[in-house]
Amino acid sequence: MTRLHGTATRLTILIGDNDTWHHKPLCTEIVHRAHHAGLAGVSVFHGVEGFGASSLIHTARLLSMNENLPVAIVVVDHEERIRAFLPQLDELVTEGLVTLDDVEVIRYVGRGNHS
């Protein structure tokens, strides 16, 4: 397991919750591949409203007919490990936005290690 401290890289993948890979949710496939690649951690966040390149607003508001809500998948690890993972995203993400940011990790503690 990778332990992070200090400088790291945050990978953010913005897709729609209707996006799929071989009939499975795309976010699930990305999480499983990141886990298999041994990346330090991944979280998936579902949005309530947003728009992207199409400029079509997606919303969870009542009476909305459009349910393809935004999903953000956030991965944090050392830069070289994140960059090694990027080719998999080239295969998976056909529509969406992928960003990289430098971040500083203040605390990274696994479950059961609360010291």
Residue pairs with C-beta under 8 A, 6 or more apart in sequence:
1 38
1 40
1 110
2 38
2 39
2 40
2 77
2 78
2 81
3 40
3 108
4 40
4 76
4 77
4 78
4 105
4 108
5 105
5 108
6 104
6 105
7 79
7 102
7 103
7 104
7 105
8 40
8 76
8 77
8 78
8 79
8 102
8 103
8 104
8 105
9 76
9 77
9 78
9 79
9 82
9 83
9 100
9 101
9 102
9 103
10 74
10 75
10 76
10 100
10 101
10 102
10 103
11 74
11 75
11 76
11 77
11 82
11 85
11 86
11 98
11 99
11 100
12 72
12 73
12 74
12 75
12 97
12 98
12 99
12 100
12 101
13 30
13 72
13 73
13 74
13 75
13 89
13 93
13 96
13 97
13 98
14 52
14 70
14 71
14 72
14 96
14 97
14 98
14 99
15 26
15 27
15 70
15 71
15 73
15 93
15 95
15 96
16 52
16 58
16 68
16 69
16 70
16 71
16 95
16 96
17 25
17 27
17 46
17 67
17 68
17 69
17 70
17 71
18 67
18 68
19 25
19 26
19 27
19 71
19 95
19 96
20 26
21 29
21 92
22 29
26 92
26 93
27 44
27 71
27 73
29 92
30 42
30 73
30 89
30 92
31 42
31 44
31 73
33 85
33 88
33 92
34 42
34 75
34 85
35 42
37 81
37 84
37 85
37 88
38 81
39 75
39 77
39 81
39 82
39 85
40 75
40 76
40 77
40 78
40 81
40 108
41 75
41 76
41 77
41 108
42 73
42 74
42 75
43 73
43 74
44 71
44 72
44 73
44 74
45 71
45 72
45 73
45 74
46 69
46 70
46 71
47 69
47 70
47 71
47 72
48 59
48 60
48 69
49 57
49 58
49 59
49 60
49 61
49 69
49 70
50 57
50 58
50 69
50 70
51 57
51 58
52 70
52 95
52 96
52 97
53 95
56 66
57 66
58 66
58 67
58 68
58 69
58 70
59 66
59 69
60 67
60 69
75 82
75 85
76 103
76 105
79 102
82 100
86 98
89 98
109 115
